[in-house]
Structures are given as C-alpha cells and as structure tokens.
Amino acid sequence: MQKLSSVLLIDDDATNNFLNERLLHRLEVADQLMVAETEQDALFLLAEYETIPPALILLDLKVPGMTGIEFLEQYKAQQQEQATVVIMHPATMDAQDLALVNGLPINGLISKPLTEEKIDQILQLHFQRALSA
C-alpha cells in the first residue's frame, strides 16, 4: 500500500493516543504520524507543517479547552485549499454526539476504539487504498 504523507491524531486520552499510534505504525499507514492531546497543540503542529497538510486527521469530539467543533472552525479558517480528510472519532455514538457533528465539515465519523478494520475502511473510502494483506 502506498503510505499517506501524514496522519494527525487528536485525543486528550494519552492511552488512546499510544494505542492508536502503535496501530498506525504497525500497519504502516503514513510516512509521518503526529499526535496532539489538545486542539491547541494540533493547531500549533499544523502551523509548523503548513506547507504539507496531513492527509488524514482523526479528531476526538470532546477535549478539554477546545472542542473538536471549535478546532474544525479554526482549522478550516486557516486552510484555503483543503485536501485533508477529517474523520471525527468520538468515544460514544449517542444521539447527543451525533447531533453535535451533524452538518460539520467532516468526511466521516467512526467510533472508538480505532481498529485495523476501521482504518482499512477509511483508506478504501477516502484514499482508494487498502491495507496490505
């Protein structure tokens, strides 16, 4: 499989970040993997690497300080031409969370935990790539 240029994980749970990072490395999904525990950290990383935006952002919905929704508003305002696929990655898929993401400028929604099957689904749907067998 041709790797993505980079993936940005945004989640305030260090354990989730660790597990997701290991999974993405093991599956060799991207050349570069960036991890942020807050949306502010993510915006800083994106500003630092603004010439090459990530191919994929996996974004938690509820993070202390700034919600995923507020992050999206700021990120979309900063990006003129946006080729990044943004997948919202909430802990729950309850009606309240689904109502929050309805109408957001995202490309998809997957529930936690992140799995090999979910990654493969994202790659096939948004990048026309499949994980190597």
Phi and psi in degrees as a GROMACS rama.xvg file:
@    title "Ramachandran Plot"
@    xaxis  label "Phi"
@    yaxis  label "Psi"
@TYPE xy
-73.3027  127.367  GLN-2
-72.2618  152.764  LYS-3
-73.082  156.125  LEU-4
-62.7963  -49.3798  SER-5
-160.959  156.906  SER-6
-128.993  138.17  VAL-7
-114.949  120.96  LEU-8
-99.2413  130.601  LEU-9
-127.423  110.375  ILE-10
-158.145  137.953  ASP-11
-81.4913  -5.57618  ASP-12
-94.2264  110.54  ASP-13
-61.6523  -34.5239  ALA-14
-66.0183  -45.3259  THR-15
-59.2731  -44.5035  ASN-16
-60.307  -44.2327  ASN-17
-60.7596  -49.2191  PHE-18
-65.6784  -43.0882  LEU-19
-65.5134  -40.2037  ASN-20
-62.8555  -44.5782  GLU-21
-61.6184  -43.0945  ARG-22
-62.1095  -47.8679  LEU-23
-65.0214  -37.1124  LEU-24
-66.0924  -45.6251  HIS-25
-60.3767  -39.4071  ARG-26
-82.4198  -5.42565  LEU-27
53.2753  52.1047  GLU-28
-77.9262  -36.9754  VAL-29
-138.738  153.376  ALA-30
-68.6223  -36.6475  ASP-31
-130.956  136.892  GLN-32
-124.381  121.314  LEU-33
-111.138  142.93  MET-34
-130.313  132.948  VAL-35
-133.398  137.471  ALA-36
-91.9589  -11.3466  GLU-37
-135.491  158.136  THR-38
-67.1938  -32.0678  GLU-39
-62.2632  -44.1782  GLN-40
-61.0801  -39.644  ASP-41
-63.5465  -44.3621  ALA-42
-62.0159  -37.9034  LEU-43
-63.2277  -46.8459  PHE-44
-60.117  -43.1485  LEU-45
-64.8357  -37.4137  LEU-46
-67.0111  -37.1517  ALA-47
-66.4808  -35.4421  GLU-48
-111.985  34.2227  TYR-49
-64.4427  -23.7555  GLU-50
-71.004  -25.0854  THR-51
-128.729  88.9662  ILE-52
-66.5493  152.896  PRO-53
-64.4597  148.292  PRO-54
-72.3957  -31.5411  ALA-55
-140.802  135.03  LEU-56
-119.694  125.788  ILE-57
-104.234  114.185  LEU-58
-119.802  122.583  LEU-59
-71.6157  148.331  ASP-60
-78.7161  -44.7734  LEU-61
-116.946  109.639  LYS-62
-131.467  137.796  VAL-63
-58.9518  140.21  PRO-64
99.0361  -53.3822  GLY-65
-148.319  127.972  MET-66
-76.0047  165.428  THR-67
-58.3015  -33.5822  GLY-68
-65.218  -46.0916  ILE-69
-64.3798  -38.3171  GLU-70
-59.5367  -47.5608  PHE-71
-58.3781  -42.3117  LEU-72
-60.1476  -47.2798  GLU-73
-67.9955  -41.8235  GLN-74
-64.4604  -46.3782  TYR-75
-64.4932  -33.6634  LYS-76
-67.976  -31.7334  ALA-77
-80.2532  -26.8181  GLN-78
-96.3163  119.658  GLN-79
-78.1458  -59.4437  GLN-80
-108.495  115.421  GLU-81
-113.864  116.875  GLN-82
-110.675  2.75137  ALA-83
-76.1379  135.065  THR-84
-88.7428  125.251  VAL-85
-111.635  120.861  VAL-86
-114.804  120.395  ILE-87
-76.6721  136.989  MET-88
-132.348  68.6855  HIS-89
-78.0789  160.574  PRO-90
-72.3743  -31.1013  ALA-91
-128.216  160.02  THR-92
-119.269  40.6077  MET-93
-76.98  169.201  ASP-94
-58.3411  -37.3144  ALA-95
-64.5549  -44.6396  GLN-96
-65.6609  -42.3607  ASP-97
-63.5272  -36.4673  LEU-98
-65.7303  -35.9603  ALA-99
-65.1831  -37.3637  LEU-100
-89.2593  -10.831  VAL-101
-60.8158  123.856  ASN-102
88.2494  -1.64151  GLY-103
-74.1259  152.779  LEU-104
-79.1925  66.0766  PRO-105
-118.944  162.917  ILE-106
-98.3465  -11.6723  ASN-107
-179.774  175.914  GLY-108
-144.134  124.496  LEU-109
-133.193  147.018  ILE-110
-87.6625  158.371  SER-111
-78.8888  152.176  LYS-112
-82.658  158.198  PRO-113
-74.0565  133.253  LEU-114
-128.652  166.972  THR-115
-58.9589  -40.7995  GLU-116
-64.2324  -40.7893  GLU-117
-67.2182  -39.4684  LYS-118
-63.8165  -44.6592  ILE-119
-60.707  -39.6948  ASP-120
-62.7643  -44.466  GLN-121
-61.3384  -46.4959  ILE-122
-62.3107  -42.6438  LEU-123
-68.1914  -44.6455  GLN-124
-70.7288  -42.2609  LEU-125
-104.263  -18.4637  HIS-126
-127.062  1.88468  PHE-127
50.3997  43.7861  GLN-128
-133.391  154.267  ARG-129
-128.519  151.763  ALA-130
-63.3773  144.694  LEU-131
-66.5687  143.674  SER-132
